[in-house]
Amino acid sequence: MSVPSLDVIYYVACSLDGFIAKIDGGVEWLDAYQGQAEDYGYGEFYSACDALIMGSHTYEVSLKFGEWPSKDKPSWVFTSRDLTLIDPSITLTSGDPSAVVEEMQSKGIKRAWMMGGGKLAGSFLEAGLLTEFRVYVIPLVLGEGIPLLSGVSREHTLKLTKTESYPSGIVEMRYTR
C-alpha cells in the first residue's frame, strides 16, 4: 500500500512496560506528569493537527472530563456500539480505517492525531496508515494494562527520527515508517 497523503500520528504516553492505560482504562497514573511547566511539545503538536482519531474506550475516558475538549477539530471515533455524542464535531464510525482515511482526505485533512486505543493503532499500522509514532515513555511500571499496540500480526520496521529526555524522566521517541 502506498503512503497516504494524510499523516496519521500516534501521539501517546505509555508506561516503561508498554501500557497506555490500566486494565480498566484508567490513566490517572499520568496525572503526576501533567500540569508541569513542560508540555512535552503537546501545544505545538495539537495546533498542527487537523483532526482526531480514537477508539471507543479512549472516547469514553474523554467523556469523563465533561465538556468535549476538541470542539475546534473534527473527531472520528471507531466503535460498533451506540455511544452518546456530546459534540457535533464527533463522528462515530465502524468503517474500515482506509475508508475513513479517504473520507478525511476528501475533507482536506492533512494531519490527524491517533489519540489512543492500542487495538485501533494496531489496525491502522497493519493497514499501512500510521505514518509517525510519537511515544512518550513514562518512568513507571504498571505491570499490566492496555498495550501500546495490539492486533499486529507481522513485523514493521520503523526509523527513529528523534529522541528527547525531560527532567521528569519522560523520554520522547519519534519513529516514521
C-alpha positions in Angstrom: 0.0 0.0 0.0 1.3 3.5 -0.8 1.9 6.0 1.9 -1.3 8.1 2.3 -1.2 11.9 1.8 -2.8 12.2 5.2 -0.3 11.9 8.1 -1.7 9.9 10.9 0.4 10.3 14.0 0.1 8.0 17.0 0.9 10.5 19.8 0.7 8.6 23.0 2.1 8.1 26.5 3.0 4.7 27.8 4.5 3.1 30.8 8.0 1.7 30.7 6.5 -1.7 30.3 4.4 -0.7 27.3 0.9 0.1 28.6 -1.2 3.1 27.6 -3.8 2.6 30.3 -4.6 0.3 33.2 -6.8 -2.8 32.6 -9.9 -0.7 33.4 -8.8 2.1 31.0 -7.6 4.3 33.8 -5.0 6.9 33.1 -4.7 8.6 36.4 -1.1 7.4 36.7 -0.3 10.2 34.2 -1.6 12.9 36.5 1.7 13.4 38.2 3.3 14.4 34.9 0.6 16.8 33.7 0.3 20.5 34.6 4.0 20.9 34.9 5.9 23.8 33.2 6.9 21.4 30.4 4.1 20.5 27.9 6.4 18.0 26.1 5.5 19.6 22.7 1.8 19.0 23.1 0.6 22.6 22.4 2.6 22.8 19.1 1.6 19.3 18.1 -2.1 19.8 18.8 -2.3 23.1 16.9 -0.7 21.4 13.9 -3.3 18.6 13.8 -6.5 19.0 11.7 -8.5 16.1 13.2 -8.5 13.4 15.9 -8.9 9.6 15.6 -9.7 7.4 18.6 -11.2 4.2 19.7 -14.4 4.0 21.7 -12.7 3.4 25.1 -10.5 6.4 24.6 -13.6 8.4 23.8 -15.4 7.1 26.9 -12.4 8.2 29.0 -12.6 11.7 27.4 -16.3 11.9 28.3 -15.4 11.7 32.0 -13.7 15.2 31.6 -17.1 16.8 31.0 -17.1 19.2 28.1 -15.5 17.9 24.8 -12.0 19.4 24.7 -11.6 19.4 21.0 -14.6 21.2 19.5 -12.2 23.0 17.1 -11.3 19.8 15.3 -13.4 17.0 13.7 -13.0 13.7 15.5 -13.7 10.2 14.3 -14.5 7.6 17.0 -14.2 4.0 15.9 -16.9 1.9 17.5 -19.5 -0.7 16.8 -21.5 0.5 19.9 -24.2 3.2 20.1 -22.3 5.9 22.1 -23.6 9.3 23.2 -22.4 12.1 21.0 -21.6 15.2 23.1 -20.5 17.5 20.3 -21.3 17.9 16.6 -17.6 17.7 15.7 -17.6 14.0 16.5 -18.4 11.2 14.0 -19.0 7.7 15.2 -17.8 5.1 12.7 -17.5 1.4 12.4 -15.9 1.8 9.0 -12.7 0.4 7.6 -9.7 2.6 8.6 -8.8 3.0 4.9 -12.2 4.3 4.0 -12.2 6.7 7.0 -8.7 8.0 5.9 -10.1 8.5 2.4 -13.1 10.4 3.8 -10.7 12.6 5.9 -8.6 13.3 2.8 -11.7 14.3 0.8 -12.4 16.9 3.5 -8.9 18.4 3.1 -7.5 17.0 6.3 -3.7 16.6 6.1 -2.7 15.6 9.7 -4.6 13.6 12.2 -3.8 12.6 15.8 -4.4 9.0 16.6 -5.2 9.6 20.3 -5.4 6.2 21.7 -6.5 2.7 21.5 -3.8 0.1 21.1 -6.1 -2.1 19.1 -7.1 0.8 16.8 -3.5 1.9 16.4 -2.6 -1.7 15.6 -5.2 -1.9 12.9 -4.0 1.4 11.3 -0.4 0.1 11.4 -1.4 -3.2 9.8 -3.2 -1.2 7.0 -0.2 1.0 6.4 -2.0 4.1 7.6 0.1 5.2 10.6 2.9 7.5 9.3 4.5 8.5 12.6 4.8 7.4 16.2 5.4 9.9 19.0 5.7 7.7 22.1 6.3 9.3 25.5 7.7 6.7 27.8 6.7 7.4 31.4 9.2 6.2 34.1 6.6 3.9 35.7 6.0 0.2 35.5 2.3 -0.7 35.6 2.7 -4.5 35.5 -0.5 -4.9 33.4 -2.8 -2.9 31.3 -3.8 -2.0 27.7 -0.8 -2.4 25.4 0.6 0.3 23.2 -0.3 -1.8 20.2 -2.3 -4.9 19.8 -3.6 -7.0 16.9 -0.3 -6.6 15.0 0.4 -9.8 13.1 3.6 -9.0 11.3 6.9 -7.2 11.7 7.0 -3.5 10.9 10.4 -1.7 10.6 10.4 1.9 11.8 13.0 4.6 11.5 14.0 6.6 14.6 13.8 10.3 13.9 14.1 11.9 17.3 14.7 11.2 21.0 14.4 13.7 23.8 14.6 13.2 27.5 12.9 15.5 30.0 13.8 16.4 33.6 10.7 14.5 34.8 12.2 11.3 33.5 9.9 11.1 30.5 11.6 10.1 27.2 10.1 11.0 23.9 10.8 8.8 20.9 9.7 9.5 17.4 9.6 7.0 14.6 8.4 7.0 11.0 7.5 4.2 8.7 
